[in-house]
Amino acid sequence: MELAAKIVLIIVSIALILVVVLQSGRSAGLSGAIAGGAEHLMGKQKARGIDALLGKLTIVLSTLFFIITLIVGYFLR
């Protein structure tokens, strides 16, 4: 069981790294952080297409990573 959890953790880790690297940048320098950030918070810009998919996939993979890491840590204790 411990070996299976470690293998799944490695697969989820690699997938999480790939998903984060594939995402596009959120800011366009200082002006994008000031002007674009306010529009993003107010809901005028919605992520569509592949960016939305990658964002949701990042949340799922990071949650899985956290849970599996706790499981592996429990086995090592």
All heavy atoms as TSV, in Angstrom:
chain	resi	resn	atom	element	x	y	z
A	1	MET	N	N	0.815	-1.192	0.000
A	1	MET	CA	C	0.000	0.000	0.000
A	1	MET	C	C	0.864	1.263	0.000
A	1	MET	O	O	0.538	2.228	-0.662
A	1	MET	CB	C	-0.911	-0.046	1.235
A	1	MET	CG	C	-1.846	1.100	1.348
A	1	MET	SD	S	-3.075	1.011	0.066
A	1	MET	CE	C	-4.043	2.406	0.459
A	2	GLU	N	N	1.949	1.206	0.769
A	2	GLU	CA	C	2.853	2.351	0.827
A	2	GLU	C	C	3.513	2.609	-0.529
A	2	GLU	O	O	3.607	3.755	-0.974
A	2	GLU	CB	C	3.926	2.118	1.894
A	2	GLU	CG	C	4.915	3.248	2.022
A	2	GLU	CD	C	6.015	2.943	3.024
A	2	GLU	OE1	O	5.887	1.949	3.765
A	2	GLU	OE2	O	6.998	3.694	3.036
A	3	LEU	N	N	3.929	1.550	-1.185
A	3	LEU	CA	C	4.564	1.687	-2.501
A	3	LEU	C	C	3.579	2.247	-3.524
A	3	LEU	O	O	3.943	3.124	-4.321
A	3	LEU	CB	C	5.115	0.340	-2.966
A	3	LEU	CG	C	5.826	0.348	-4.319
A	3	LEU	CD1	C	7.060	1.236	-4.260
A	3	LEU	CD2	C	6.192	-1.069	-4.714
A	4	ALA	N	N	2.347	1.776	-3.488
A	4	ALA	CA	C	1.331	2.271	-4.416
A	4	ALA	C	C	1.063	3.750	-4.184
A	4	ALA	O	O	0.926	4.530	-5.141
A	4	ALA	CB	C	0.049	1.461	-4.267
A	5	ALA	N	N	1.011	4.178	-2.920
A	5	ALA	CA	C	0.788	5.583	-2.606
A	5	ALA	C	C	1.951	6.446	-3.093
A	5	ALA	O	O	1.736	7.551	-3.604
A	5	ALA	CB	C	0.578	5.757	-1.107
A	6	LYS	N	N	3.166	5.939	-2.958
A	6	LYS	CA	C	4.329	6.696	-3.436
A	6	LYS	C	C	4.334	6.828	-4.952
A	6	LYS	O	O	4.671	7.889	-5.494
A	6	LYS	CB	C	5.626	6.033	-2.967
A	6	LYS	CG	C	5.910	6.232	-1.502
A	6	LYS	CD	C	7.219	5.583	-1.108
A	6	LYS	CE	C	7.519	5.773	0.359
A	6	LYS	NZ	N	8.778	5.146	0.765
A	7	ILE	N	N	3.945	5.771	-5.650
A	7	ILE	CA	C	3.899	5.816	-7.113
A	7	ILE	C	C	2.832	6.802	-7.582
A	7	ILE	O	O	3.070	7.617	-8.482
A	7	ILE	CB	C	3.662	4.407	-7.689
A	7	ILE	CG1	C	4.904	3.539	-7.443
A	7	ILE	CG2	C	3.332	4.467	-9.177
A	7	ILE	CD1	C	4.711	2.081	-7.784
A	8	VAL	N	N	1.661	6.760	-6.944
A	8	VAL	CA	C	0.593	7.699	-7.300
A	8	VAL	C	C	1.022	9.125	-6.984
A	8	VAL	O	O	0.734	10.055	-7.749
A	8	VAL	CB	C	-0.721	7.324	-6.575
A	8	VAL	CG1	C	-1.778	8.392	-6.762
A	8	VAL	CG2	C	-1.234	5.984	-7.058
A	9	LEU	N	N	1.735	9.329	-5.875
A	9	LEU	CA	C	2.228	10.660	-5.517
A	9	LEU	C	C	3.189	11.194	-6.569
A	9	LEU	O	O	3.127	12.375	-6.934
A	9	LEU	CB	C	2.900	10.620	-4.146
A	9	LEU	CG	C	3.437	11.937	-3.619
A	9	LEU	CD1	C	2.312	12.937	-3.409
A	9	LEU	CD2	C	4.203	11.732	-2.324
A	10	ILE	N	N	4.056	10.353	-7.077
A	10	ILE	CA	C	5.002	10.779	-8.120
A	10	ILE	C	C	4.254	11.157	-9.395
A	10	ILE	O	O	4.548	12.183	-10.022
A	10	ILE	CB	C	6.045	9.683	-8.384
A	10	ILE	CG1	C	6.972	9.541	-7.180
A	10	ILE	CG2	C	6.845	9.976	-9.646
A	10	ILE	CD1	C	7.891	8.342	-7.236
A	11	ILE	N	N	3.258	10.373	-9.772
A	11	ILE	CA	C	2.485	10.658	-10.987
A	11	ILE	C	C	1.718	11.966	-10.835
A	11	ILE	O	O	1.705	12.806	-11.745
A	11	ILE	CB	C	1.548	9.478	-11.306
A	11	ILE	CG1	C	2.362	8.255	-11.719
A	11	ILE	CG2	C	0.546	9.853	-12.399
A	11	ILE	CD1	C	1.561	6.981	-11.824
A	12	VAL	N	N	1.077	12.161	-9.679
A	12	VAL	CA	C	0.324	13.398	-9.439
A	12	VAL	C	C	1.275	14.593	-9.399
A	12	VAL	O	O	0.942	15.665	-9.919
A	12	VAL	CB	C	-0.496	13.281	-8.134
A	12	VAL	CG1	C	-1.062	14.620	-7.716
A	12	VAL	CG2	C	-1.615	12.270	-8.300
A	13	SER	N	N	2.458	14.423	-8.833
A	13	SER	CA	C	3.432	15.520	-8.779
A	13	SER	C	C	3.867	15.954	-10.171
A	13	SER	O	O	3.911	17.149	-10.471
A	13	SER	CB	C	4.658	15.092	-7.977
A	13	SER	OG	O	4.320	14.737	-6.686
A	14	ILE	N	N	4.162	15.003	-11.017
A	14	ILE	CA	C	4.580	15.323	-12.386
A	14	ILE	C	C	3.440	15.981	-13.147
A	14	ILE	O	O	3.641	16.971	-13.873
A	14	ILE	CB	C	5.096	14.056	-13.099
A	14	ILE	CG1	C	6.409	13.600	-12.449
A	14	ILE	CG2	C	5.290	14.309	-14.588
A	14	ILE	CD1	C	6.895	12.246	-12.920
A	15	ALA	N	N	2.225	15.462	-12.979
A	15	ALA	CA	C	1.065	16.054	-13.652
A	15	ALA	C	C	0.815	17.478	-13.175
A	15	ALA	O	O	0.503	18.373	-13.967
A	15	ALA	CB	C	-0.175	15.188	-13.419
A	16	LEU	N	N	0.964	17.726	-11.876
A	16	LEU	CA	C	0.768	19.064	-11.327
A	16	LEU	C	C	1.806	20.042	-11.872
A	16	LEU	O	O	1.474	21.172	-12.228
A	16	LEU	CB	C	0.824	19.017	-9.798
A	16	LEU	CG	C	0.569	20.312	-9.045
A	16	LEU	CD1	C	-0.826	20.842	-9.347
A	16	LEU	CD2	C	0.727	20.090	-7.557
A	17	ILE	N	N	3.037	19.605	-11.961
A	17	ILE	CA	C	4.088	20.461	-12.527
A	17	ILE	C	C	3.775	20.811	-13.971
A	17	ILE	O	O	3.882	21.969	-14.390
A	17	ILE	CB	C	5.461	19.776	-12.402
A	17	ILE	CG1	C	5.889	19.712	-10.937
A	17	ILE	CG2	C	6.517	20.499	-13.229
A	17	ILE	CD1	C	7.090	18.825	-10.680
A	18	LEU	N	N	3.368	19.815	-14.752
A	18	LEU	CA	C	3.048	20.065	-16.163
A	18	LEU	C	C	1.874	21.020	-16.325
A	18	LEU	O	O	1.897	21.910	-17.184
A	18	LEU	CB	C	2.761	18.745	-16.880
A	18	LEU	CG	C	3.962	17.830	-17.100
A	18	LEU	CD1	C	3.513	16.509	-17.714
A	18	LEU	CD2	C	4.983	18.509	-17.993
A	19	VAL	N	N	0.845	20.857	-15.514
A	19	VAL	CA	C	-0.337	21.722	-15.627
A	19	VAL	C	C	0.010	23.159	-15.263
A	19	VAL	O	O	-0.421	24.099	-15.930
A	19	VAL	CB	C	-1.476	21.176	-14.734
A	19	VAL	CG1	C	-2.590	22.188	-14.580
A	19	VAL	CG2	C	-2.028	19.899	-15.321
A	20	VAL	N	N	0.824	23.348	-14.233
A	20	VAL	CA	C	1.207	24.697	-13.831
A	20	VAL	C	C	2.077	25.353	-14.901
A	20	VAL	O	O	1.913	26.533	-15.208
A	20	VAL	CB	C	1.920	24.676	-12.463
A	20	VAL	CG1	C	2.556	26.010	-12.141
A	20	VAL	CG2	C	0.940	24.291	-11.369
A	21	VAL	N	N	2.973	24.594	-15.494
A	21	VAL	CA	C	3.850	25.155	-16.529
A	21	VAL	C	C	3.054	25.519	-17.795
A	21	VAL	O	O	3.363	26.510	-18.457
A	21	VAL	CB	C	4.992	24.161	-16.852
A	21	VAL	CG1	C	5.750	24.567	-18.086
A	21	VAL	CG2	C	5.937	24.055	-15.677
A	22	LEU	N	N	2.015	24.771	-18.094
A	22	LEU	CA	C	1.228	25.039	-19.295
A	22	LEU	C	C	0.302	26.247	-19.170
A	22	LEU	O	O	-0.168	26.766	-20.176
A	22	LEU	CB	C	0.382	23.810	-19.649
A	22	LEU	CG	C	1.140	22.624	-20.212
A	22	LEU	CD1	C	0.198	21.449	-20.402
A	22	LEU	CD2	C	1.794	22.990	-21.538
A	23	GLN	N	N	0.054	26.717	-17.957
A	23	GLN	CA	C	-0.848	27.857	-17.777
A	23	GLN	C	C	-0.209	29.138	-18.264
A	23	GLN	O	O	0.996	29.331	-18.173
A	23	GLN	CB	C	-1.228	28.007	-16.311
A	23	GLN	CG	C	-2.141	26.940	-15.825
A	23	GLN	CD	C	-2.522	27.117	-14.380
A	23	GLN	OE1	O	-2.136	28.087	-13.732
A	23	GLN	NE2	N	-3.269	26.166	-13.859
A	24	SER	N	N	-1.049	30.038	-18.771
A	24	SER	CA	C	-0.543	31.324	-19.233
A	24	SER	C	C	-0.365	32.255	-18.047
A	24	SER	O	O	-0.989	32.076	-16.999
A	24	SER	CB	C	-1.515	31.944	-20.233
A	24	SER	OG	O	-2.765	32.180	-19.622
A	25	GLY	N	N	0.474	33.262	-18.235
A	25	GLY	CA	C	0.731	34.212	-17.167
A	25	GLY	C	C	-0.488	35.039	-16.842
A	25	GLY	O	O	-1.308	35.341	-17.707
A	26	ARG	N	N	-0.631	35.466	-15.585
A	26	ARG	CA	C	-1.804	36.222	-15.143
A	26	ARG	C	C	-1.594	37.731	-15.230
A	26	ARG	O	O	-2.553	38.483	-15.243
A	26	ARG	CB	C	-2.163	35.857	-13.707
A	26	ARG	CG	C	-2.600	34.444	-13.554
A	26	ARG	CD	C	-4.008	34.291	-14.018
A	26	ARG	NE	N	-4.442	32.924	-13.806
A	26	ARG	CZ	C	-5.338	32.327	-14.541
A	26	ARG	NH1	N	-5.877	32.942	-15.560
A	26	ARG	NH2	N	-5.689	31.101	-14.278
A	27	SER	N	N	-0.373	38.198	-15.242
A	27	SER	CA	C	-0.156	39.639	-15.252
A	27	SER	C	C	0.718	40.029	-16.434
A	27	SER	O	O	1.485	39.242	-16.951
A	27	SER	CB	C	0.507	40.078	-13.950
A	27	SER	OG	O	1.798	39.532	-13.864
A	28	ALA	N	N	0.585	41.271	-16.831
A	28	ALA	CA	C	1.399	41.803	-17.919
A	28	ALA	C	C	2.280	42.917	-17.373
A	28	ALA	O	O	2.243	44.046	-17.816
A	28	ALA	CB	C	0.516	42.319	-19.037
A	29	GLY	N	N	3.049	42.599	-16.370
A	29	GLY	CA	C	3.903	43.595	-15.750
A	29	GLY	C	C	3.155	44.370	-14.682
A	29	GLY	O	O	2.092	43.978	-14.218
A	30	LEU	N	N	3.694	45.512	-14.299
A	30	LEU	CA	C	3.109	46.314	-13.229
A	30	LEU	C	C	1.770	46.912	-13.636
A	30	LEU	O	O	0.827	46.927	-12.857
A	30	LEU	CB	C	4.087	47.415	-12.815
A	30	LEU	CG	C	3.671	48.282	-11.626
A	30	LEU	CD1	C	3.446	47.402	-10.401
A	30	LEU	CD2	C	4.727	49.309	-11.333
A	31	SER	N	N	1.654	47.379	-14.858
A	31	SER	CA	C	0.384	47.974	-15.291
A	31	SER	C	C	-0.721	46.924	-15.357
A	31	SER	O	O	-1.872	47.208	-15.054
A	31	SER	CB	C	0.546	48.658	-16.644
A	31	SER	OG	O	0.884	47.693	-17.624
A	32	GLY	N	N	-0.379	45.715	-15.736
A	32	GLY	CA	C	-1.375	44.650	-15.759
A	32	GLY	C	C	-1.806	44.243	-14.369
A	32	GLY	O	O	-2.962	43.869	-14.140
A	33	ALA	N	N	-0.900	44.352	-13.418
A	33	ALA	CA	C	-1.248	43.997	-12.042
A	33	ALA	C	C	-2.179	45.022	-11.436
A	33	ALA	O	O	-3.049	44.697	-10.638
A	33	ALA	CB	C	0.026	43.878	-11.206
A	34	ILE	N	N	-2.021	46.291	-11.833
A	34	ILE	CA	C	-2.863	47.345	-11.261
A	34	ILE	C	C	-4.213	47.412	-11.985
A	34	ILE	O	O	-5.264	47.320	-11.366
A	34	ILE	CB	C	-2.141	48.711	-11.338
A	34	ILE	CG1	C	-0.908	48.676	-10.447
A	34	ILE	CG2	C	-3.071	49.834	-10.923
A	34	ILE	CD1	C	-0.009	49.872	-10.609
A	35	ALA	N	N	-4.196	47.536	-13.287
A	35	ALA	CA	C	-5.442	47.707	-14.033
A	35	ALA	C	C	-6.157	46.375	-14.259
A	35	ALA	O	O	-7.358	46.267	-14.052
A	35	ALA	CB	C	-5.155	48.377	-15.375
A	36	GLY	N	N	-5.424	45.372	-14.658
A	36	GLY	CA	C	-6.044	44.092	-14.964
A	36	GLY	C	C	-6.515	43.337	-13.745
A	36	GLY	O	O	-7.492	42.596	-13.794
A	37	GLY	N	N	-5.858	43.540	-12.632
A	37	GLY	CA	C	-6.257	42.863	-11.409
A	37	GLY	C	C	-7.615	43.316	-10.922
A	37	GLY	O	O	-8.421	42.520	-10.449
A	38	ALA	N	N	-7.898	44.604	-11.052
A	38	ALA	CA	C	-9.197	45.122	-10.619
A	38	ALA	C	C	-10.307	44.579	-11.506
A	38	ALA	O	O	-11.385	44.248	-11.024
A	38	ALA	CB	C	-9.181	46.644	-10.654
A	39	GLU	N	N	-10.071	44.503	-12.794
A	39	GLU	CA	C	-11.095	43.962	-13.692
A	39	GLU	C	C	-11.325	42.485	-13.421
A	39	GLU	O	O	-12.452	42.016	-13.479
A	39	GLU	CB	C	-10.677	44.159	-15.146
A	39	GLU	CG	C	-10.720	45.593	-15.598
A	39	GLU	CD	C	-10.267	45.728	-17.038
A	39	GLU	OE1	O	-9.800	44.743	-17.611
A	39	GLU	OE2	O	-10.389	46.834	-17.566
A	40	HIS	N	N	-10.271	41.782	-13.112
A	40	HIS	CA	C	-10.409	40.350	-12.839
A	40	HIS	C	C	-11.204	40.116	-11.559
A	40	HIS	O	O	-12.025	39.209	-11.492
A	40	HIS	CB	C	-9.039	39.697	-12.741
A	40	HIS	CG	C	-9.093	38.223	-12.539
A	40	HIS	ND1	N	-9.556	37.382	-13.505
A	40	HIS	CD2	C	-8.778	37.449	-11.467
A	40	HIS	CE1	C	-9.521	36.136	-13.042
A	40	HIS	NE2	N	-9.045	36.157	-11.800
A	41	LEU	N	N	-10.967	40.937	-10.550
A	41	LEU	CA	C	-11.691	40.776	-9.289
A	41	LEU	C	C	-13.155	41.155	-9.429
A	41	LEU	O	O	-14.010	40.599	-8.752
A	41	LEU	CB	C	-11.040	41.629	-8.193
A	41	LEU	CG	C	-9.692	41.150	-7.687
A	41	LEU	CD1	C	-9.125	42.142	-6.678
A	41	LEU	CD2	C	-9.802	39.776	-7.063
A	42	MET	N	N	-13.470	42.088	-10.285
A	42	MET	CA	C	-14.848	42.525	-10.452
A	42	MET	C	C	-15.636	41.601	-11.377
A	42	MET	O	O	-16.820	41.789	-11.584
A	42	MET	CB	C	-14.896	43.966	-11.006
A	42	MET	CG	C	-14.218	44.975	-10.106
A	42	MET	SD	S	-14.894	44.990	-8.442
A	42	MET	CE	C	-16.467	45.725	-8.743
A	43	GLY	N	N	-14.984	40.638	-11.984
A	43	GLY	CA	C	-15.681	39.654	-12.802
A	43	GLY	C	C	-15.881	40.056	-14.245
A	43	GLY	O	O	-16.673	39.453	-14.954
A	44	LYS	N	N	-15.212	41.092	-14.711
A	44	LYS	CA	C	-15.374	41.515	-16.108
A	44	LYS	C	C	-14.651	40.578	-17.062
A	44	LYS	O	O	-15.025	40.474	-18.210
A	44	LYS	CB	C	-14.861	42.940	-16.291
A	44	LYS	CG	C	-15.726	43.969	-15.598
A	44	LYS	CD	C	-15.231	45.364	-15.868
A	44	LYS	CE	C	-16.109	46.376	-15.157
A	44	LYS	NZ	N	-15.645	47.739	-15.368
A	45	GLN	N	N	-13.601	39.942	-16.572
A	45	GLN	CA	C	-12.869	38.995	-17.401
A	45	GLN	C	C	-13.073	37.608	-16.845
A	45	GLN	O	O	-12.776	37.338	-15.696
A	45	GLN	CB	C	-11.372	39.314	-17.398
A	45	GLN	CG	C	-11.020	40.630	-18.022
A	45	GLN	CD	C	-9.531	40.893	-17.932
A	45	GLN	OE1	O	-8.805	40.158	-17.271
A	45	GLN	NE2	N	-9.073	41.930	-18.587
A	46	LYS	N	N	-13.594	36.714	-17.657
A	46	LYS	CA	C	-13.771	35.332	-17.223
A	46	LYS	C	C	-12.821	34.454	-18.014
A	46	LYS	O	O	-12.652	34.617	-19.217
A	46	LYS	CB	C	-15.210	34.875	-17.447
A	46	LYS	CG	C	-16.197	35.561	-16.541
A	46	LYS	CD	C	-17.554	34.942	-16.696
A	46	LYS	CE	C	-18.515	35.581	-15.720
A	46	LYS	NZ	N	-19.838	34.980	-15.811
A	47	ALA	N	N	-12.207	33.528	-17.316
A	47	ALA	CA	C	-11.304	32.592	-17.987
A	47	ALA	C	C	-12.131	31.616	-18.803
A	47	ALA	O	O	-13.129	31.081	-18.323
A	47	ALA	CB	C	-10.467	31.856	-16.962
A	48	ARG	N	N	-11.735	31.406	-20.027
A	48	ARG	CA	C	-12.470	30.504	-20.904
A	48	ARG	C	C	-11.505	29.526	-21.543
A	48	ARG	O	O	-10.317	29.773	-21.653
A	48	ARG	CB	C	-13.181	31.303	-21.995
A	48	ARG	CG	C	-14.261	32.172	-21.456
A	48	ARG	CD	C	-15.084	32.765	-22.562
A	48	ARG	NE	N	-16.144	33.561	-21.965
A	48	ARG	CZ	C	-16.525	34.733	-22.414
A	48	ARG	NH1	N	-15.947	35.242	-23.457
A	48	ARG	NH2	N	-17.488	35.381	-21.814
A	49	GLY	N	N	-12.064	28.439	-21.973
A	49	GLY	CA	C	-11.313	27.470	-22.744
A	49	GLY	C	C	-10.280	26.732	-21.944
A	49	GLY	O	O	-10.544	26.247	-20.849
A	50	ILE	N	N	-9.099	26.670	-22.505
A	50	ILE	CA	C	-8.030	25.856	-21.927
A	50	ILE	C	C	-7.546	26.430	-20.595
A	50	ILE	O	O	-7.160	25.684	-19.703
A	50	ILE	CB	C	-6.868	25.681	-22.939
A	50	ILE	CG1	C	-5.909	24.587	-22.495
A	50	ILE	CG2	C	-6.138	26.974	-23.159
A	50	ILE	CD1	C	-6.459	23.214	-22.679
A	51	ASP	N	N	-7.587	27.755	-20.432
A	51	ASP	CA	C	-7.157	28.347	-19.164
A	51	ASP	C	C	-8.071	27.938	-18.026
A	51	ASP	O	O	-7.606	27.663	-16.912
A	51	ASP	CB	C	-7.105	29.873	-19.271
A	51	ASP	CG	C	-5.930	30.368	-20.079
A	51	ASP	OD1	O	-4.929	29.626	-20.151
A	51	ASP	OD2	O	-6.010	31.475	-20.631
A	52	ALA	N	N	-9.363	27.882	-18.278
A	52	ALA	CA	C	-10.308	27.449	-17.245
A	52	ALA	C	C	-10.088	25.979	-16.907
A	52	ALA	O	O	-10.114	25.587	-15.737
A	52	ALA	CB	C	-11.739	27.680	-17.707
A	53	LEU	N	N	-9.877	25.171	-17.923
A	53	LEU	CA	C	-9.632	23.751	-17.700
A	53	LEU	C	C	-8.356	23.528	-16.896
A	53	LEU	O	O	-8.339	22.743	-15.945
A	53	LEU	CB	C	-9.552	23.006	-19.033
A	53	LEU	CG	C	-9.198	21.526	-18.947
A	53	LEU	CD1	C	-10.334	20.767	-18.283
A	53	LEU	CD2	C	-8.910	20.985	-20.322
A	54	LEU	N	N	-7.298	24.232	-17.253
A	54	LEU	CA	C	-6.036	24.092	-16.528
A	54	LEU	C	C	-6.153	24.598	-15.093
A	54	LEU	O	O	-5.550	24.038	-14.182
A	54	LEU	CB	C	-4.913	24.823	-17.271
A	54	LEU	CG	C	-4.465	24.193	-18.587
A	54	LEU	CD1	C	-3.445	25.085	-19.274
A	54	LEU	CD2	C	-3.913	22.811	-18.378
A	55	GLY	N	N	-6.941	25.635	-14.879
A	55	GLY	CA	C	-7.149	26.139	-13.529
A	55	GLY	C	C	-7.866	25.129	-12.646
A	55	GLY	O	O	-7.483	24.902	-11.495
A	56	LYS	N	N	-8.926	24.518	-13.190
A	56	LYS	CA	C	-9.657	23.508	-12.428
A	56	LYS	C	C	-8.802	22.266	-12.193
A	56	LYS	O	O	-8.841	21.664	-11.117
A	56	LYS	CB	C	-10.939	23.136	-13.154
A	56	LYS	CG	C	-11.951	24.248	-13.165
A	56	LYS	CD	C	-13.171	23.887	-13.975
A	56	LYS	CE	C	-14.114	25.073	-14.073
A	56	LYS	NZ	N	-15.259	24.792	-14.931
A	57	LEU	N	N	-8.036	21.891	-13.198
A	57	LEU	CA	C	-7.161	20.731	-13.072
A	57	LEU	C	C	-6.073	20.976	-12.026
A	57	LEU	O	O	-5.696	20.062	-11.291
A	57	LEU	CB	C	-6.547	20.403	-14.432
A	57	LEU	CG	C	-5.957	19.034	-14.630
A	57	LEU	CD1	C	-6.988	17.955	-14.346
A	57	LEU	CD2	C	-5.449	18.879	-16.050
A	58	THR	N	N	-5.590	22.208	-11.938
A	58	THR	CA	C	-4.597	22.545	-10.923
A	58	THR	C	C	-5.177	22.379	-9.518
A	58	THR	O	O	-4.513	21.846	-8.624
A	58	THR	CB	C	-4.106	23.998	-11.109
A	58	THR	OG1	O	-3.543	24.126	-12.407
A	58	THR	CG2	C	-3.074	24.374	-10.071
A	59	ILE	N	N	-6.413	22.809	-9.331
A	59	ILE	CA	C	-7.057	22.672	-8.021
A	59	ILE	C	C	-7.224	21.201	-7.651
A	59	ILE	O	O	-6.918	20.790	-6.526
A	59	ILE	CB	C	-8.409	23.406	-8.015
A	59	ILE	CG1	C	-8.184	24.905	-8.138
A	59	ILE	CG2	C	-9.199	23.086	-6.754
A	59	ILE	CD1	C	-9.443	25.695	-8.383
A	60	VAL	N	N	-7.673	20.400	-8.603
A	60	VAL	CA	C	-7.884	18.978	-8.341
A	60	VAL	C	C	-6.562	18.278	-8.035
A	60	VAL	O	O	-6.451	17.522	-7.063
A	60	VAL	CB	C	-8.595	18.307	-9.537
A	60	VAL	CG1	C	-8.607	16.802	-9.400
A	60	VAL	CG2	C	-10.008	18.840	-9.675
A	61	LEU	N	N	-5.556	18.528	-8.850
A	61	LEU	CA	C	-4.266	17.874	-8.648
A	61	LEU	C	C	-3.580	18.323	-7.359
A	61	LEU	O	O	-2.955	17.510	-6.678
A	61	LEU	CB	C	-3.351	18.120	-9.845
A	61	LEU	CG	C	-3.719	17.368	-11.124
A	61	LEU	CD1	C	-2.846	17.829	-12.273
A	61	LEU	CD2	C	-3.597	15.875	-10.924
A	62	SER	N	N	-3.711	19.596	-7.008
A	62	SER	CA	C	-3.084	20.047	-5.771
A	62	SER	C	C	-3.782	19.453	-4.546
A	62	SER	O	O	-3.131	19.123	-3.557
A	62	SER	CB	C	-3.064	21.574	-5.694
A	62	SER	OG	O	-4.386	22.081	-5.717
A	63	THR	N	N	-5.100	19.289	-4.622
A	63	THR	CA	C	-5.825	18.639	-3.528
A	63	THR	C	C	-5.410	17.178	-3.402
A	63	THR	O	O	-5.167	16.678	-2.289
A	63	THR	CB	C	-7.340	18.746	-3.754
A	63	THR	OG1	O	-7.691	20.126	-3.910
A	63	THR	CG2	C	-8.112	18.160	-2.597
A	64	LEU	N	N	-5.316	16.489	-4.529
A	64	LEU	CA	C	-4.851	15.100	-4.513
A	64	LEU	C	C	-3.429	14.998	-3.968
A	64	LEU	O	O	-3.125	14.092	-3.188
A	64	LEU	CB	C	-4.897	14.506	-5.919
A	64	LEU	CG	C	-6.237	14.003	-6.407
A	64	LEU	CD1	C	-6.143	13.613	-7.881
A	64	LEU	CD2	C	-6.693	12.824	-5.590
A	65	PHE	N	N	-2.575	15.911	-4.373
A	65	PHE	CA	C	-1.194	15.916	-3.892
A	65	PHE	C	C	-1.151	16.055	-2.374
A	65	PHE	O	O	-0.421	15.338	-1.694
A	65	PHE	CB	C	-0.416	17.058	-4.562
A	65	PHE	CG	C	0.998	17.186	-4.088
A	65	PHE	CD1	C	1.981	16.347	-4.582
A	65	PHE	CD2	C	1.352	18.142	-3.152
A	65	PHE	CE1	C	3.287	16.455	-4.150
A	65	PHE	CE2	C	2.653	18.259	-2.713
A	65	PHE	CZ	C	3.626	17.412	-3.216
A	66	PHE	N	N	-1.952	16.958	-1.847
A	66	PHE	CA	C	-1.978	17.190	-0.403
A	66	PHE	C	C	-2.466	15.946	0.345
A	66	PHE	O	O	-1.856	15.527	1.330
A	66	PHE	CB	C	-2.881	18.391	-0.092
A	66	PHE	CG	C	-2.954	18.724	1.366
A	66	PHE	CD1	C	-1.886	19.303	2.019
A	66	PHE	CD2	C	-4.106	18.448	2.080
A	66	PHE	CE1	C	-1.957	19.608	3.363
A	66	PHE	CE2	C	-4.179	18.751	3.420
A	66	PHE	CZ	C	-3.107	19.332	4.072
A	67	ILE	N	N	-3.536	15.345	-0.140
A	67	ILE	CA	C	-4.104	14.172	0.525
A	67	ILE	C	C	-3.147	12.982	0.462
A	67	ILE	O	O	-2.916	12.292	1.463
A	67	ILE	CB	C	-5.466	13.822	-0.083
A	67	ILE	CG1	C	-6.484	14.916	0.262
A	67	ILE	CG2	C	-5.971	12.469	0.399
A	67	ILE	CD1	C	-7.789	14.804	-0.485
A	68	ILE	N	N	-2.574	12.735	-0.701
A	68	ILE	CA	C	-1.666	11.599	-0.860
A	68	ILE	C	C	-0.389	11.810	-0.047
A	68	ILE	O	O	0.171	10.861	0.520
A	68	ILE	CB	C	-1.363	11.339	-2.341
A	68	ILE	CG1	C	-2.647	10.932	-3.062
A	68	ILE	CG2	C	-0.311	10.266	-2.516
A	68	ILE	CD1	C	-2.534	10.886	-4.556
A	69	THR	N	N	0.075	13.057	0.055
A	69	THR	CA	C	1.244	13.345	0.870
A	69	THR	C	C	0.968	13.037	2.341
A	69	THR	O	O	1.828	12.483	3.041
A	69	THR	CB	C	1.669	14.817	0.713
A	69	THR	OG1	O	1.932	15.073	-0.669
A	69	THR	CG2	C	2.897	15.135	1.525
A	70	LEU	N	N	-0.221	13.380	2.816
A	70	LEU	CA	C	-0.585	13.038	4.188
A	70	LEU	C	C	-0.638	11.527	4.399
A	70	LEU	O	O	-0.210	11.014	5.445
A	70	LEU	CB	C	-1.931	13.668	4.544
A	70	LEU	CG	C	-1.941	15.179	4.721
A	70	LEU	CD1	C	-3.362	15.665	4.980
A	70	LEU	CD2	C	-1.017	15.600	5.840
A	71	ILE	N	N	-1.149	10.800	3.417
A	71	ILE	CA	C	-1.225	9.336	3.511
A	71	ILE	C	C	0.178	8.727	3.560
A	71	ILE	O	O	0.464	7.860	4.388
A	71	ILE	CB	C	-2.054	8.763	2.348
A	71	ILE	CG1	C	-3.515	9.167	2.504
A	71	ILE	CG2	C	-1.911	7.250	2.266
A	71	ILE	CD1	C	-4.374	8.850	1.296
A	72	VAL	N	N	1.060	9.185	2.678
A	72	VAL	CA	C	2.434	8.674	2.671
A	72	VAL	C	C	3.139	9.025	3.974
A	72	VAL	O	O	3.870	8.214	4.550
A	72	VAL	CB	C	3.209	9.201	1.444
A	72	VAL	CG1	C	4.691	8.914	1.554
A	72	VAL	CG2	C	2.641	8.605	0.168
A	73	GLY	N	N	2.911	10.227	4.484
A	73	GLY	CA	C	3.496	10.619	5.766
A	73	GLY	C	C	2.983	9.780	6.913
A	73	GLY	O	O	3.733	9.467	7.846
A	74	TYR	N	N	1.737	9.374	6.853
A	74	TYR	CA	C	1.179	8.503	7.895
A	74	TYR	C	C	1.840	7.124	7.868
A	74	TYR	O	O	2.128	6.554	8.908
A	74	TYR	CB	C	-0.330	8.381	7.707
A	74	TYR	CG	C	-0.978	7.455	8.703
A	74	TYR	CD1	C	-1.197	7.861	10.008
A	74	TYR	CD2	C	-1.356	6.164	8.339
A	74	TYR	CE1	C	-1.788	7.024	10.933
A	74	TYR	CE2	C	-1.943	5.313	9.250
A	74	TYR	CZ	C	-2.160	5.742	10.553
A	74	TYR	OH	O	-2.728	4.914	11.453
A	75	PHE	N	N	2.101	6.609	6.657
A	75	PHE	CA	C	2.750	5.308	6.549
A	75	PHE	C	C	4.192	5.331	7.043
A	75	PHE	O	O	4.697	4.353	7.562
A	75	PHE	CB	C	2.728	4.792	5.109
A	75	PHE	CG	C	1.390	4.282	4.678
A	75	PHE	CD1	C	0.878	4.630	3.438
A	75	PHE	CD2	C	0.654	3.433	5.473
A	75	PHE	CE1	C	-0.339	4.152	3.025
A	75	PHE	CE2	C	-0.572	2.946	5.066
A	75	PHE	CZ	C	-1.078	3.301	3.839
A	76	LEU	N	N	4.869	6.440	6.888
A	76	LEU	CA	C	6.268	6.548	7.307
A	76	LEU	C	C	6.418	6.755	8.804
A	76	LEU	O	O	7.496	6.596	9.344
A	76	LEU	CB	C	6.959	7.684	6.557
A	76	LEU	CG	C	7.126	7.478	5.048
A	76	LEU	CD1	C	7.776	8.697	4.426
A	76	LEU	CD2	C	7.958	6.247	4.783
A	77	ARG	N	N	5.341	7.088	9.458
A	77	ARG	CA	C	5.391	7.343	10.901
A	77	ARG	C	C	5.495	6.102	11.663
A	77	ARG	O	O	5.632	5.097	11.784
A	77	ARG	CB	C	4.130	8.085	11.321
A	77	ARG	CG	C	4.149	8.573	12.723
A	77	ARG	CD	C	2.982	9.456	12.999
A	77	ARG	NE	N	1.733	8.758	12.792
A	77	ARG	CZ	C	0.882	8.438	13.772
A	77	ARG	NH1	N	1.159	8.774	14.988
A	77	ARG	NH2	N	-0.234	7.828	13.527
